[in-house]
Amino acid sequence: MNAIAGIGTDLVKMDRIDQAWQRHPERFPEKILGVDELRVFHARAARDRARGVRYLATRFAAKEAFSKAIGLGMRMPMWWSRMQTLNAPGGRPKIVLASPLAEWYAERFGAAHVSLTDESEYGAAYVVVEALPPSSPSCPSN
């Protein structure tokens, strides 16, 4: 692992996310989740509302933690739907960025790592962002 450039963490109450979803059943998930996350969310929520709430809460927490790790908060180019937490083969969560956040991030940081957890009352996320690897010195021309 390269040097750490940023660390972010977030803890969210499940009932807060559930209440927001109840108040805005269409708009809230569409504001928070990216396209691929929305697909997973709808499938989980259709099977069990509680699974939908847990998914929303952990993704909300991941976006907050990521925005803290990169030092932006929720301001441009960071936006909710531009950062997705999806599952890599095998189930490990991974961060996937969309434009223009992806390009902004690539100029400043290396790999990003995310860990998610949930319990009956809380969802949490922890994000570690690596620094860009040091650039190799250029070879002099002959």
Secondary structure, 3 states (H helix, E strand, C coil): CCCEEEEEEEEEEHHHHHHHHHHCCCHHHHHHCCHHHHHHHHHHHHHCHHHHHHHHHHHHHHHHHHHHHCCCCCCCCCCHHHEEEEECCCCCEEEEECCCHHHHHHCCEEEEEEEEEECCCEEEEEEEEEECCCCCCCCCCC
